[in-house]
Amino acid sequence: MAGSITNNAALYKKNAFTYVPSSPPAELIESTSYTHDFAARKFVHIGIDPSEEFQVVVHFLSPSRHVKITPDFLKRIFSLMGNMLSFVLEQALKYKRTLFLETEHYKISSMVYSRENVLVIESKTHEGCRVLLNRKDLIQLQYLEWCIFETITRKSNITQPAVLKQFDIFLNYIDVEFTKIDSPPKNNEEMVTIIKNVRDGNVISKIAKNDVNLISQLKMYASSQLAEHWAKRWSREMSPEVNL
């Protein structure tokens, strides 16, 4: 009997997750949040991610964990919803692990947590980024399916083009303003500081009156991307011409 307990403990230790603190999720522009489970502080967050070339992304958030996935991968999750729900409704068996889906960037598997089967959605490229979804979470996610994909479609077709357009407007404003600076910034950090000190109204005046104003969010959440793009423009302008 002692041997079986030892073997089980070793097996559990091998399959158990090691806690690795994850870095905070990226701030999203024009984000929309849906409550997954308020008591458990679980939410679905959808928005434009400046760190992902302004693509629409989906965050699953929990009190101590989060994972970022693409809309396409979310579609694959819903395509497996029936199988996953059937699994989590089964009686929990210790140490039983099922792999539902694995790609280059993500993995969906199962584990036993608090004596029930739960789904594990985890990133393979960002250490410690994963969330656990139980039966109640999956059912709520299924209820939210149409709301989530309507939001994704709206952000992809309307919000993302507006963000990219106003990003260029902001960049052009910086180009003009930096010609007036006696001492240009020496690095990206100084550039970001200058961008964050830009008066919102000066840039907002450059966009059409009927357009949704995203300038303040760009300044807040995409200052590093503005700095990087401006630095590339500046380096191209300052580089000597090459005669072919």
Contacts in CASP RR format, 6 or more apart in sequence:
PFRMAT RR
TARGET T0000
AUTHOR 0000-0000-0000
METHOD contacts of the structure
MODEL  1
MAGSITNNAALYKKNAFTYVPSSPPAELIESTSYTHDFAARKFVHIGIDP
SEEFQVVVHFLSPSRHVKITPDFLKRIFSLMGNMLSFVLEQALKYKRTLF
LETEHYKISSMVYSRENVLVIESKTHEGCRVLLNRKDLIQLQYLEWCIFE
TITRKSNITQPAVLKQFDIFLNYIDVEFTKIDSPPKNNEEMVTIIKNVRD
GNVISKIAKNDVNLISQLKMYASSQLAEHWAKRWSREMSPEVNL
8 94 0 8 1.000
8 95 0 8 1.000
11 95 0 8 1.000
12 94 0 8 1.000
12 95 0 8 1.000
15 95 0 8 1.000
15 97 0 8 1.000
15 111 0 8 1.000
17 111 0 8 1.000
17 130 0 8 1.000
20 127 0 8 1.000
20 128 0 8 1.000
21 128 0 8 1.000
22 65 0 8 1.000
22 66 0 8 1.000
22 126 0 8 1.000
22 127 0 8 1.000
22 128 0 8 1.000
22 129 0 8 1.000
23 126 0 8 1.000
24 66 0 8 1.000
25 45 0 8 1.000
25 59 0 8 1.000
25 61 0 8 1.000
25 66 0 8 1.000
25 68 0 8 1.000
26 49 0 8 1.000
26 50 0 8 1.000
26 51 0 8 1.000
26 52 0 8 1.000
26 68 0 8 1.000
27 50 0 8 1.000
27 220 0 8 1.000
27 221 0 8 1.000
28 45 0 8 1.000
28 46 0 8 1.000
28 47 0 8 1.000
28 48 0 8 1.000
28 49 0 8 1.000
28 57 0 8 1.000
28 59 0 8 1.000
28 221 0 8 1.000
29 47 0 8 1.000
29 48 0 8 1.000
29 49 0 8 1.000
29 50 0 8 1.000
29 54 0 8 1.000
29 159 0 8 1.000
29 163 0 8 1.000
29 214 0 8 1.000
29 217 0 8 1.000
29 218 0 8 1.000
29 221 0 8 1.000
29 222 0 8 1.000
30 47 0 8 1.000
30 48 0 8 1.000
30 155 0 8 1.000
30 159 0 8 1.000
30 163 0 8 1.000
30 214 0 8 1.000
30 217 0 8 1.000
31 45 0 8 1.000
31 46 0 8 1.000
31 47 0 8 1.000
31 48 0 8 1.000
32 45 0 8 1.000
32 46 0 8 1.000
32 47 0 8 1.000
32 151 0 8 1.000
32 155 0 8 1.000
33 43 0 8 1.000
33 44 0 8 1.000
33 45 0 8 1.000
33 46 0 8 1.000
34 43 0 8 1.000
34 44 0 8 1.000
34 46 0 8 1.000
34 144 0 8 1.000
34 147 0 8 1.000
34 148 0 8 1.000
35 42 0 8 1.000
35 43 0 8 1.000
36 42 0 8 1.000
36 43 0 8 1.000
36 44 0 8 1.000
36 60 0 8 1.000
36 137 0 8 1.000
36 140 0 8 1.000
36 141 0 8 1.000
36 144 0 8 1.000
37 136 0 8 1.000
37 137 0 8 1.000
37 140 0 8 1.000
40 62 0 8 1.000
40 63 0 8 1.000
41 61 0 8 1.000
41 62 0 8 1.000
41 63 0 8 1.000
42 60 0 8 1.000
42 61 0 8 1.000
42 62 0 8 1.000
42 131 0 8 1.000
42 133 0 8 1.000
42 137 0 8 1.000
43 59 0 8 1.000
43 60 0 8 1.000
43 61 0 8 1.000
44 58 0 8 1.000
44 59 0 8 1.000
44 60 0 8 1.000
44 61 0 8 1.000
44 141 0 8 1.000
44 144 0 8 1.000
44 148 0 8 1.000
45 58 0 8 1.000
45 59 0 8 1.000
45 60 0 8 1.000
45 61 0 8 1.000
46 56 0 8 1.000
46 57 0 8 1.000
46 58 0 8 1.000
46 59 0 8 1.000
46 148 0 8 1.000
46 151 0 8 1.000
46 152 0 8 1.000
46 155 0 8 1.000
47 56 0 8 1.000
47 57 0 8 1.000
47 58 0 8 1.000
47 155 0 8 1.000
47 159 0 8 1.000
48 54 0 8 1.000
48 55 0 8 1.000
48 56 0 8 1.000
48 57 0 8 1.000
48 155 0 8 1.000
48 159 0 8 1.000
48 160 0 8 1.000
48 163 0 8 1.000
49 55 0 8 1.000
49 56 0 8 1.000
49 57 0 8 1.000
49 68 0 8 1.000
50 218 0 8 1.000
50 221 0 8 1.000
50 222 0 8 1.000
50 224 0 8 1.000
50 225 0 8 1.000
51 225 0 8 1.000
54 160 0 8 1.000
54 163 0 8 1.000
54 164 0 8 1.000
54 167 0 8 1.000
54 222 0 8 1.000
55 70 0 8 1.000
55 160 0 8 1.000
56 71 0 8 1.000
56 152 0 8 1.000
56 155 0 8 1.000
56 156 0 8 1.000
56 159 0 8 1.000
56 160 0 8 1.000
57 68 0 8 1.000
57 69 0 8 1.000
57 70 0 8 1.000
57 71 0 8 1.000
58 68 0 8 1.000
58 69 0 8 1.000
58 70 0 8 1.000
58 71 0 8 1.000
58 74 0 8 1.000
58 148 0 8 1.000
58 152 0 8 1.000
59 66 0 8 1.000
59 67 0 8 1.000
59 68 0 8 1.000
60 66 0 8 1.000
60 67 0 8 1.000
60 69 0 8 1.000
60 121 0 8 1.000
60 131 0 8 1.000
60 133 0 8 1.000
61 131 0 8 1.000
62 131 0 8 1.000
62 132 0 8 1.000
65 128 0 8 1.000
65 129 0 8 1.000
65 130 0 8 1.000
65 131 0 8 1.000
65 132 0 8 1.000
66 129 0 8 1.000
66 131 0 8 1.000
67 106 0 8 1.000
67 121 0 8 1.000
67 122 0 8 1.000
67 123 0 8 1.000
67 126 0 8 1.000
67 129 0 8 1.000
67 130 0 8 1.000
67 131 0 8 1.000
68 123 0 8 1.000
68 126 0 8 1.000
68 129 0 8 1.000
69 77 0 8 1.000
69 106 0 8 1.000
69 121 0 8 1.000
69 123 0 8 1.000
71 149 0 8 1.000
71 152 0 8 1.000
71 156 0 8 1.000
73 103 0 8 1.000
73 105 0 8 1.000
73 106 0 8 1.000
74 148 0 8 1.000
74 152 0 8 1.000
76 101 0 8 1.000
77 84 0 8 1.000
77 101 0 8 1.000
77 108 0 8 1.000
77 121 0 8 1.000
78 142 0 8 1.000
78 145 0 8 1.000
80 100 0 8 1.000
80 101 0 8 1.000
80 108 0 8 1.000
81 138 0 8 1.000
81 141 0 8 1.000
81 142 0 8 1.000
83 100 0 8 1.000
84 100 0 8 1.000
84 108 0 8 1.000
84 119 0 8 1.000
84 138 0 8 1.000
85 135 0 8 1.000
85 138 0 8 1.000
85 139 0 8 1.000
85 142 0 8 1.000
87 98 0 8 1.000
87 100 0 8 1.000
87 110 0 8 1.000
87 117 0 8 1.000
87 119 0 8 1.000
88 110 0 8 1.000
88 116 0 8 1.000
88 117 0 8 1.000
88 118 0 8 1.000
88 119 0 8 1.000
88 134 0 8 1.000
88 135 0 8 1.000
88 138 0 8 1.000
89 117 0 8 1.000
89 135 0 8 1.000
90 117 0 8 1.000
92 112 0 8 1.000
92 115 0 8 1.000
92 116 0 8 1.000
92 117 0 8 1.000
93 112 0 8 1.000
94 112 0 8 1.000
95 112 0 8 1.000
96 110 0 8 1.000
96 112 0 8 1.000
96 117 0 8 1.000
97 109 0 8 1.000
97 110 0 8 1.000
97 111 0 8 1.000
98 109 0 8 1.000
98 110 0 8 1.000
99 107 0 8 1.000
99 108 0 8 1.000
99 109 0 8 1.000
100 108 0 8 1.000
100 109 0 8 1.000
100 110 0 8 1.000
100 119 0 8 1.000
101 107 0 8 1.000
101 108 0 8 1.000
102 108 0 8 1.000
102 124 0 8 1.000
103 124 0 8 1.000
104 124 0 8 1.000
105 123 0 8 1.000
105 124 0 8 1.000
105 125 0 8 1.000
106 121 0 8 1.000
106 122 0 8 1.000
106 123 0 8 1.000
106 124 0 8 1.000
107 120 0 8 1.000
107 121 0 8 1.000
107 122 0 8 1.000
107 124 0 8 1.000
108 119 0 8 1.000
108 120 0 8 1.000
108 121 0 8 1.000
108 122 0 8 1.000
109 119 0 8 1.000
109 120 0 8 1.000
109 122 0 8 1.000
110 117 0 8 1.000
110 118 0 8 1.000
110 119 0 8 1.000
110 120 0 8 1.000
111 117 0 8 1.000
111 118 0 8 1.000
111 120 0 8 1.000
111 132 0 8 1.000
112 118 0 8 1.000
113 132 0 8 1.000
113 134 0 8 1.000
116 134 0 8 1.000
116 135 0 8 1.000
117 134 0 8 1.000
117 135 0 8 1.000
118 132 0 8 1.000
118 133 0 8 1.000
118 134 0 8 1.000
119 132 0 8 1.000
119 133 0 8 1.000
119 134 0 8 1.000
119 137 0 8 1.000
119 138 0 8 1.000
120 130 0 8 1.000
120 131 0 8 1.000
120 132 0 8 1.000
120 133 0 8 1.000
121 130 0 8 1.000
121 131 0 8 1.000
121 133 0 8 1.000
122 128 0 8 1.000
122 129 0 8 1.000
122 130 0 8 1.000
122 131 0 8 1.000
123 129 0 8 1.000
123 130 0 8 1.000
133 141 0 8 1.000
162 211 0 8 1.000
162 212 0 8 1.000
162 214 0 8 1.000
163 214 0 8 1.000
163 218 0 8 1.000
166 207 0 8 1.000
166 211 0 8 1.000
166 214 0 8 1.000
166 215 0 8 1.000
166 218 0 8 1.000
167 218 0 8 1.000
167 222 0 8 1.000
167 225 0 8 1.000
167 226 0 8 1.000
167 229 0 8 1.000
169 203 0 8 1.000
169 206 0 8 1.000
169 207 0 8 1.000
169 215 0 8 1.000
170 203 0 8 1.000
170 215 0 8 1.000
170 218 0 8 1.000
170 219 0 8 1.000
170 226 0 8 1.000
171 226 0 8 1.000
171 229 0 8 1.000
171 230 0 8 1.000
171 233 0 8 1.000
172 206 0 8 1.000
173 198 0 8 1.000
173 202 0 8 1.000
173 203 0 8 1.000
173 206 0 8 1.000
174 195 0 8 1.000
174 198 0 8 1.000
174 226 0 8 1.000
174 230 0 8 1.000
175 230 0 8 1.000
175 233 0 8 1.000
177 198 0 8 1.000
178 184 0 8 1.000
178 230 0 8 1.000
178 234 0 8 1.000
181 194 0 8 1.000
184 234 0 8 1.000
185 191 0 8 1.000
185 193 0 8 1.000
185 194 0 8 1.000
188 224 0 8 1.000
188 227 0 8 1.000
188 228 0 8 1.000
188 231 0 8 1.000
191 227 0 8 1.000
191 230 0 8 1.000
191 231 0 8 1.000
192 223 0 8 1.000
192 224 0 8 1.000
192 227 0 8 1.000
195 219 0 8 1.000
195 223 0 8 1.000
195 226 0 8 1.000
195 227 0 8 1.000
196 219 0 8 1.000
196 220 0 8 1.000
196 223 0 8 1.000
198 219 0 8 1.000
200 215 0 8 1.000
200 216 0 8 1.000
200 219 0 8 1.000
201 215 0 8 1.000
203 215 0 8 1.000
203 219 0 8 1.000
204 213 0 8 1.000
204 215 0 8 1.000
204 216 0 8 1.000
207 213 0 8 1.000
207 215 0 8 1.000
218 226 0 8 1.000
219 226 0 8 1.000
END
